[in-house]
Amino acid sequence: MKKYVLLLITIVLCLTVAACGSEEESAVNREQEQVQGQGPGQEVAQKQPENEQDSKQQLIDEAVNAPAEITIAYPFASEELYEGRFGEQIKQKFPHYTIHFLETSTNADNQLADILATRPVIDIIFNSYGSIYDNLFNLGLNADMSDLITKYQYDLQQFQPSLLDLINEMGGGEIFGLPWLTGGFVFLYNKDIFDQFGVDYPSDGMTWDEVHELARTMTRTADGVNYYGLTMQHEHLVGRNQLGAHFFDPETNEAAMTSDLFRKVVQNLARFYDIPGNELHPSITANNLFQVEQVAAMFIGTDGHIQITAKALTNWDIAEFPVFSDMPGVGFAPFPEFVNMTSLSGNRDAAFQVLTYIVSEEQQQWRASNLGFVPTLKDTDKIMENYGTTIPGLEDKNLKAIIPKQYANLQATPFYSIGLSEMGQLFREYVGGKDLNTALREASERANQKGVQRVLCKPALARHTPAS
């Protein structure tokens, strides 16, 4: 009898353990099904994001993997130039997108304003600071991307602060685009000329006064050849000066070229033309004196001249942009180019993915290495380590000197080109003997008149309604 009781208890215990094991296994299976979205009567669902970063990436992946058509305009640029800078890279990055390039030019039959009359879909448009008022704002193509920046948690603080300040000022708080190119200056010198006269090369951290003294030393005549101490693109240097002196008053849009600060900027550069033998050449440009004639010991111009110089000279180098003694480390103001989403975009989410890829660190690294473009990011150390690595002639050059320790701020004004053109005439008149104060006053008067004419002749068009 005892044997039967023990046997019965053993059987009950086994059944109980089996039942518990089965229930535990079922619980595990149910938990896995909930995670995988494969419970009874449920369709397959994606895994839910575990944190904010996963949620952000999921939104990006959804936008990138969905088929989309994107039309890109690059006014005055050929399709070949666009492809070399951006096109091939974009196609590789976004295989699900169909990318169209809308060519616009100065051709009378292909003007951007005329094309817009057909109400085309344009998702993205490139503009420089010099063209953006005419080709974006005045045509009503500007569109605020703040909602997309919030949606995709995009970090604006990765860009140079001066560029963000400019975007904020130009857009009145709206984010109309992002900078893909900084646009800077370079201080170049011809080692052969310095070696010829046994003078030490320019060094990093020099002040304008020190550069002026060096220019006096290097301006001389030898074997019938007149050597210039320094040539420069003075119009651009005035417009993007370190002191924050503006062409126009930001409140009234009246010319501000007679202010004490503006006069100081002009005088700082004009004194180089007061050096006997270093006068402004009447027919040969500053860069040609340096690169073609090769009779200028030093040259200050836009950074596009790095590659031109690399092709023209064999023994040259770069020094840091000169500074004012009471503003050490403060360099020039940038002259950026922007990539903008337009108010005509048919797919804002997809356009935003392309736009942010163009300004990404990955792409800025590629363009710096292969095309010699200066990055717009705040942290440039990594990119500049590989700057120009595929460009012949940049080996062993002082490339870190290209980027100043701190950029000055550029004025946001639709009349910048007017001020720039006046500087060319002003310097010619000054070198010709006209009193500087008189030249500044007359330049201001001309600029004011041109500004009035521009407002009257080029009213802003009606703002396009953003695509839904």
C-alpha positions as CSV (number, residue, x, y, z in Angstrom):
1,M,0.0,0.0,0.0
2,K,2.9,2.3,0.9
3,K,4.5,1.6,-2.5
4,Y,1.3,2.6,-4.3
5,V,1.1,5.9,-2.3
6,L,4.7,6.8,-3.1
7,L,4.2,6.0,-6.7
8,L,1.2,8.2,-6.9
9,I,3.0,11.1,-5.2
10,T,5.9,10.8,-7.7
11,I,3.6,10.9,-10.7
12,V,1.8,14.0,-9.3
13,L,5.1,15.8,-8.8
14,C,6.3,15.0,-12.3
15,L,3.2,16.3,-13.8
16,T,3.4,19.5,-11.7
17,V,7.0,20.2,-12.8
18,A,6.2,19.5,-16.5
19,A,3.3,21.9,-16.3
20,C,5.4,24.6,-14.7
21,G,8.1,24.1,-17.3
22,S,5.6,24.3,-20.1
23,E,4.1,27.5,-18.6
24,E,7.5,29.1,-18.2
25,E,8.4,28.3,-21.8
26,S,5.1,29.7,-23.0
27,A,5.8,32.9,-21.1
28,V,9.2,33.2,-22.7
29,N,7.7,32.6,-26.1
30,R,5.0,35.2,-25.5
31,E,7.6,37.8,-24.5
32,Q,9.6,37.1,-27.7
33,E,6.5,37.3,-29.8
34,Q,5.7,40.7,-28.3
35,V,9.2,42.0,-29.1
36,Q,9.0,40.7,-32.7
37,G,5.4,41.6,-33.2
38,Q,4.5,38.0,-34.0
39,G,1.8,37.2,-31.4
40,P,-1.4,35.5,-32.4
41,G,-3.4,37.5,-34.9
42,Q,-0.6,40.1,-35.2
43,E,1.3,41.1,-38.3
44,V,5.1,41.5,-38.3
45,A,6.1,44.9,-36.7
46,Q,9.4,46.7,-36.4
47,K,11.3,46.7,-33.2
48,Q,10.4,49.8,-31.2
49,P,13.3,52.3,-30.7
50,E,14.9,51.9,-27.3
51,N,16.2,55.5,-27.0
52,E,16.1,59.0,-28.5
53,Q,19.0,58.3,-30.8
54,D,17.4,55.1,-32.1
55,S,14.2,57.1,-32.8
56,K,16.1,59.7,-34.7
57,Q,17.9,57.1,-36.8
58,Q,14.6,55.4,-37.5
59,L,13.1,58.6,-38.9
60,I,16.2,59.1,-41.1
61,D,16.2,55.6,-42.4
62,E,12.5,55.8,-43.3
63,A,13.2,59.0,-45.3
64,V,16.3,57.7,-47.0
65,N,14.9,54.3,-48.0
66,A,11.6,55.7,-49.4
67,P,11.7,56.3,-53.2
68,A,11.8,60.1,-54.0
69,E,12.5,62.5,-56.8
70,I,14.7,65.4,-56.0
71,T,15.4,68.3,-58.4
72,I,18.6,70.4,-57.7
73,A,19.4,73.8,-59.2
74,Y,22.9,75.4,-59.2
75,P,22.6,78.8,-61.0
76,F,25.4,79.6,-63.4
77,A,27.1,76.3,-62.8
78,S,27.4,73.6,-65.5
79,E,26.1,70.1,-64.9
80,E,29.7,68.9,-65.2
81,L,30.8,71.2,-62.3
82,Y,27.8,70.1,-60.2
83,E,28.5,66.4,-60.8
84,G,32.2,66.9,-59.8
85,R,31.4,68.6,-56.6
86,F,28.2,66.9,-55.5
87,G,26.3,64.8,-58.0
88,E,28.1,61.5,-58.0
89,Q,28.4,61.5,-54.2
90,I,24.7,62.1,-53.8
91,K,23.7,59.3,-56.2
92,Q,25.9,56.8,-54.4
93,K,24.5,57.8,-51.0
94,F,20.8,57.8,-52.0
95,P,20.2,54.9,-54.3
96,H,16.4,55.1,-53.8
97,Y,16.3,58.7,-54.9
98,T,16.0,59.9,-58.5
99,I,18.1,63.1,-58.8
100,H,17.4,65.7,-61.5
101,F,19.7,68.6,-62.2
102,L,18.0,71.8,-63.4
103,E,20.5,73.8,-65.4
104,T,20.2,77.6,-65.3
105,S,22.6,80.1,-66.7
106,T,23.0,83.6,-68.0
107,N,21.5,82.5,-71.3
108,A,18.5,84.7,-72.1
109,D,16.3,81.5,-72.6
110,N,17.4,79.9,-69.4
111,Q,17.1,82.5,-66.7
112,L,16.0,81.3,-63.3
113,A,13.3,83.9,-62.9
114,D,11.8,82.8,-66.3
115,I,12.0,79.1,-65.4
116,L,10.1,79.8,-62.2
117,A,7.2,81.1,-64.2
118,T,6.5,77.5,-65.2
119,R,6.1,76.6,-61.5
120,P,8.6,73.7,-61.6
121,V,9.5,71.6,-58.6
122,I,12.9,72.7,-57.3
123,D,13.8,71.0,-54.0
124,I,17.4,72.3,-53.5
125,I,19.2,75.3,-54.8
126,F,22.8,76.4,-54.3
127,N,23.7,80.1,-53.8
128,S,26.7,82.1,-52.7
129,Y,26.3,85.0,-50.3
130,G,26.7,87.3,-53.2
131,S,23.8,85.8,-55.2
132,I,21.4,84.6,-52.5
133,Y,19.3,87.7,-52.3
134,D,18.6,87.7,-56.0
135,N,18.3,84.0,-56.5
136,L,16.5,83.0,-53.3
137,F,14.9,85.8,-51.3
138,N,13.9,88.1,-54.1
139,L,12.3,85.2,-56.0
140,G,10.4,84.0,-52.9
141,L,12.2,80.7,-52.9
142,N,13.3,80.8,-49.3
143,A,11.8,78.3,-47.0
144,D,12.3,77.8,-43.2
145,M,13.7,74.4,-42.3
146,S,13.4,74.8,-38.5
147,D,10.6,72.2,-38.3
148,L,12.8,69.6,-40.1
149,I,15.8,70.5,-37.9
150,T,13.7,69.8,-34.9
151,K,12.1,66.6,-36.4
152,Y,15.5,65.0,-37.2
153,Q,17.3,66.5,-34.2
154,Y,19.9,68.1,-36.4
155,D,22.8,69.8,-34.7
156,L,23.4,73.3,-36.0
157,Q,26.1,74.0,-33.4
158,Q,28.6,71.9,-35.5
159,F,29.1,75.0,-37.8
160,Q,31.3,78.0,-37.4
161,P,29.5,80.5,-35.1
162,S,30.0,83.4,-37.5
163,L,28.2,81.4,-40.2
164,L,25.3,80.7,-37.9
165,D,25.1,84.3,-37.0
166,L,25.0,85.3,-40.6
167,I,22.2,82.7,-41.4
168,N,20.2,83.9,-38.4
169,E,20.6,87.6,-39.4
170,M,19.8,87.0,-43.1
171,G,16.8,84.8,-42.4
172,G,15.4,86.9,-39.6
173,G,15.5,83.8,-37.3
174,E,14.5,81.4,-40.1
175,I,16.9,78.7,-41.2
176,F,16.8,79.0,-45.0
177,G,19.8,76.9,-45.7
178,L,23.2,75.5,-44.5
179,P,26.7,76.5,-45.5
180,W,28.7,74.0,-47.5
181,L,31.7,76.4,-48.3
182,T,33.3,78.9,-46.1
183,G,35.0,81.3,-48.6
184,G,38.2,82.7,-47.1
185,F,41.4,84.5,-47.8
186,V,45.0,83.3,-48.0
187,F,48.3,85.1,-47.4
188,L,50.8,83.6,-50.0
189,Y,54.4,84.4,-50.6
190,N,57.0,83.6,-53.2
191,K,60.0,82.0,-51.5
192,D,62.3,82.6,-54.6
193,I,62.0,86.4,-54.3
194,F,62.7,86.3,-50.6
195,D,65.7,84.0,-51.2
196,Q,66.9,86.3,-54.0
197,F,67.2,89.3,-51.6
198,G,68.1,87.3,-48.4
199,V,65.0,88.3,-46.5
200,D,63.2,86.1,-44.0
201,Y,59.9,84.7,-45.0
202,P,56.6,85.9,-43.6
203,S,55.6,84.1,-40.4
204,D,52.4,83.2,-38.7
205,G,50.8,85.7,-36.4
206,M,52.1,88.8,-38.1
207,T,50.3,92.1,-37.6
208,W,49.3,94.4,-40.5
209,D,52.0,96.8,-39.4
210,E,54.7,94.1,-39.6
211,V,53.4,93.0,-43.0
212,H,53.5,96.7,-44.2
213,E,57.1,97.0,-43.0
214,L,58.0,93.7,-44.8
215,A,56.3,95.0,-48.0
216,R,58.4,98.1,-47.9
217,T,61.6,96.0,-47.6
218,M,60.6,93.7,-50.5
219,T,59.5,96.5,-52.8
220,R,62.6,97.2,-54.9
221,T,64.1,97.2,-58.4
222,A,66.8,94.6,-59.4
223,D,68.2,94.0,-62.9
224,G,65.6,96.2,-64.4
225,V,62.7,94.3,-62.8
226,N,60.3,96.1,-60.4
227,Y,59.4,93.8,-57.5
228,Y,56.2,94.5,-55.6
229,G,56.2,93.9,-51.9
230,L,52.6,93.0,-51.6
231,T,49.6,92.8,-54.0
232,M,46.1,92.1,-52.8
233,Q,42.4,92.0,-53.7
234,H,41.6,95.1,-51.7
235,E,37.9,95.3,-52.6
236,H,37.2,91.9,-51.0
237,L,39.5,92.7,-48.1
238,V,37.4,95.8,-47.3
239,G,34.1,94.0,-47.6
240,R,35.2,91.2,-45.3
241,N,37.3,93.2,-42.9
242,Q,38.2,92.2,-39.4
243,L,36.9,95.3,-37.6
244,G,33.2,94.8,-38.4
245,A,33.0,98.0,-40.5
246,H,30.0,97.7,-42.8
247,F,29.3,99.1,-46.3
248,F,25.8,100.0,-45.2
249,D,24.0,100.9,-41.9
250,P,22.1,97.7,-40.9
251,E,19.1,99.7,-39.7
252,T,18.7,102.3,-42.4
253,N,20.5,100.6,-45.4
254,E,22.2,104.0,-45.9
255,A,25.9,103.8,-47.0
256,A,28.2,103.9,-44.0
257,M,31.5,104.3,-45.8
258,T,32.4,107.6,-44.1
259,S,32.4,106.2,-40.6
260,D,35.7,106.3,-38.6
261,L,35.8,102.5,-38.4
262,F,35.4,102.1,-42.2
263,R,38.0,104.8,-42.8
264,K,40.4,102.9,-40.6
265,V,39.8,99.7,-42.7
266,V,40.5,101.5,-46.0
267,Q,43.5,103.4,-44.6
268,N,45.1,100.2,-43.4
269,L,45.1,98.8,-47.0
270,A,45.6,102.1,-48.9
271,R,49.0,102.7,-47.2
272,F,50.4,99.7,-49.0
273,Y,49.9,101.6,-52.3
274,D,51.7,104.6,-50.8
275,I,54.9,102.6,-50.8
276,P,57.0,103.9,-53.8
277,G,57.1,101.1,-56.4
278,N,54.2,99.2,-54.9
279,E,51.5,101.4,-56.4
280,L,48.3,99.9,-57.7
281,H,49.1,98.6,-61.2
282,P,46.9,100.2,-63.9
283,S,46.4,97.1,-66.1
284,I,47.7,93.9,-64.4
285,T,45.6,92.4,-61.6
286,A,47.1,91.7,-58.2
287,N,47.0,87.9,-58.6
288,N,48.6,88.0,-62.1
289,L,51.5,90.0,-60.7
290,F,52.0,87.2,-58.2
291,Q,51.2,84.1,-60.3
292,V,51.9,85.0,-63.9
293,E,54.5,87.8,-63.9
294,Q,55.9,86.4,-60.6
295,V,57.2,89.8,-59.5
296,A,55.1,90.1,-56.3
297,A,56.8,88.8,-53.1
298,M,53.5,88.5,-51.3
299,F,49.8,88.2,-52.2
300,I,46.6,88.3,-50.3
301,G,43.5,87.0,-52.1
302,T,40.6,84.6,-52.0
303,D,41.3,81.0,-51.1
304,G,40.6,79.8,-54.6
305,H,44.1,81.1,-55.4
306,I,45.7,78.2,-53.5
307,Q,45.3,75.8,-56.4
308,I,46.1,78.4,-59.0
309,T,49.3,79.2,-57.2
310,A,50.2,75.5,-56.8
311,K,50.0,75.2,-60.6
312,A,51.9,78.5,-61.3
313,L,54.8,78.5,-58.8
314,T,57.0,75.8,-57.4
315,N,58.6,77.5,-54.4
316,W,55.9,79.2,-52.4
317,D,54.1,78.8,-49.1
318,I,51.3,80.2,-46.9
319,A,51.3,82.3,-43.7
320,E,48.4,83.2,-41.4
321,F,46.2,86.1,-42.4
322,P,47.6,89.4,-40.9
323,V,45.9,90.7,-37.7
324,F,45.4,94.0,-36.0
325,S,47.7,94.3,-33.0
326,D,44.8,95.0,-30.6
327,M,42.7,92.0,-32.1
328,P,45.1,89.0,-32.1
329,G,43.7,85.9,-33.7
330,V,40.8,87.6,-35.3
331,G,40.8,86.9,-39.1
332,F,38.6,87.9,-42.0
333,A,34.9,87.4,-42.4
334,P,33.9,84.3,-44.4
335,F,32.0,84.6,-47.7
336,P,30.0,81.4,-47.6
337,E,28.1,79.4,-50.2
338,F,24.8,77.9,-49.1
339,V,22.7,74.9,-50.0
340,N,19.0,75.8,-49.6
341,M,15.7,74.0,-49.6
342,T,13.2,75.9,-51.7
343,S,9.6,76.8,-51.1
344,L,8.8,74.7,-54.2
345,S,10.1,71.4,-52.8
346,G,7.8,68.5,-53.5
347,N,9.4,66.2,-50.9
348,R,10.9,68.2,-48.0
349,D,11.9,65.2,-45.9
350,A,14.0,63.6,-48.7
351,A,15.4,67.0,-49.7
352,F,16.5,67.6,-46.1
353,Q,18.4,64.3,-46.1
354,V,20.3,65.3,-49.3
355,L,20.9,68.8,-48.1
356,T,22.4,67.7,-44.7
357,Y,24.5,65.1,-46.5
358,I,26.0,67.8,-48.7
359,V,27.2,69.7,-45.6
360,S,28.1,66.6,-43.6
361,E,31.6,66.1,-42.2
362,E,32.1,63.1,-44.5
363,Q,31.4,65.3,-47.6
364,Q,33.4,68.3,-46.4
365,Q,36.3,65.9,-45.8
366,W,36.0,64.6,-49.3
367,R,35.8,68.1,-50.9
368,A,38.7,69.4,-48.8
369,S,40.9,66.5,-49.8
370,N,40.0,66.4,-53.4
371,L,38.9,69.9,-54.4
372,G,40.6,72.1,-51.8
373,F,37.4,73.6,-50.3
374,V,37.6,75.0,-46.8
375,P,35.2,73.4,-44.4
376,T,32.3,75.3,-42.7
377,L,32.5,73.2,-39.5
378,K,33.6,74.5,-36.1
379,D,36.0,71.6,-35.6
380,T,38.2,71.5,-38.6
381,D,41.3,69.8,-37.3
382,K,40.5,66.3,-38.6
383,I,39.5,67.7,-42.0
384,M,42.5,69.9,-42.4
385,E,44.9,67.1,-41.7
386,N,43.9,65.7,-45.1
387,Y,43.4,69.0,-46.9
388,G,44.5,68.9,-50.5
389,T,46.0,65.4,-50.3
390,T,45.1,64.6,-53.9
391,I,46.0,68.1,-55.2
392,P,49.6,68.3,-56.7
393,G,51.8,71.1,-55.4
394,L,50.3,71.3,-51.8
395,E,52.8,68.9,-50.3
396,D,54.6,70.4,-47.2
397,K,52.7,73.6,-47.4
398,N,51.6,75.4,-44.2
399,L,48.0,74.5,-44.8
400,K,46.9,75.0,-41.1
401,A,47.4,78.8,-41.8
402,I,44.4,78.8,-44.1
403,I,41.8,78.9,-41.2
404,P,42.0,81.8,-38.8
405,K,41.7,81.3,-35.0
406,Q,38.5,83.3,-35.1
407,Y,36.4,84.5,-38.0
408,A,35.0,88.0,-38.1
409,N,31.3,88.5,-38.8
410,L,30.1,89.4,-42.3
411,Q,27.3,91.9,-42.7
412,A,24.0,90.6,-43.9
413,T,23.0,93.1,-46.6
414,P,21.4,92.7,-50.1
415,F,23.6,95.6,-51.3
416,Y,27.0,94.0,-50.7
417,S,27.9,93.9,-54.4
418,I,27.2,97.6,-54.6
419,G,29.7,98.4,-51.8
420,L,32.2,96.0,-53.4
421,S,32.1,97.7,-56.8
422,E,32.6,101.1,-55.2
423,M,35.8,100.0,-53.5
424,G,37.4,99.3,-56.9
425,Q,36.7,102.9,-58.0
426,L,37.6,104.4,-54.6
427,F,41.1,102.8,-54.6
428,R,41.8,103.9,-58.2
429,E,40.8,107.5,-57.3
430,Y,42.9,107.4,-54.1
431,V,46.0,106.2,-55.9
432,G,45.3,108.8,-58.6
433,G,45.6,111.5,-56.0
434,K,42.1,112.1,-54.7
435,D,41.8,112.9,-51.0
436,L,40.6,109.8,-49.1
437,N,37.8,111.5,-47.2
438,T,36.4,112.9,-50.5
439,A,36.7,109.6,-52.2
440,L,34.8,107.9,-49.3
441,R,32.1,110.5,-49.4
442,E,31.6,110.2,-53.1
443,A,31.6,106.4,-53.0
444,S,28.8,106.6,-50.3
445,E,26.7,108.9,-52.5
446,R,27.0,106.6,-55.5
447,A,26.2,103.6,-53.4
448,N,23.1,105.2,-51.9
449,Q,21.8,106.0,-55.4
450,K,22.5,102.5,-56.7
451,G,20.7,101.1,-53.7
452,V,17.6,103.2,-54.4
453,Q,17.6,102.1,-58.0
454,R,18.0,98.5,-57.1
455,V,15.0,98.6,-54.7
456,L,12.9,100.4,-57.4
457,C,13.9,98.1,-60.3
458,K,14.1,94.7,-58.5
459,P,11.2,94.4,-56.1
460,A,10.9,91.1,-54.3
461,L,8.5,88.7,-56.0
462,A,5.6,87.2,-54.1
463,R,6.6,84.5,-51.7
464,H,6.0,81.0,-53.1
465,T,3.7,78.8,-51.0
466,P,5.8,75.8,-49.6
467,A,4.7,72.4,-50.9
468,S,2.9,70.3,-48.4
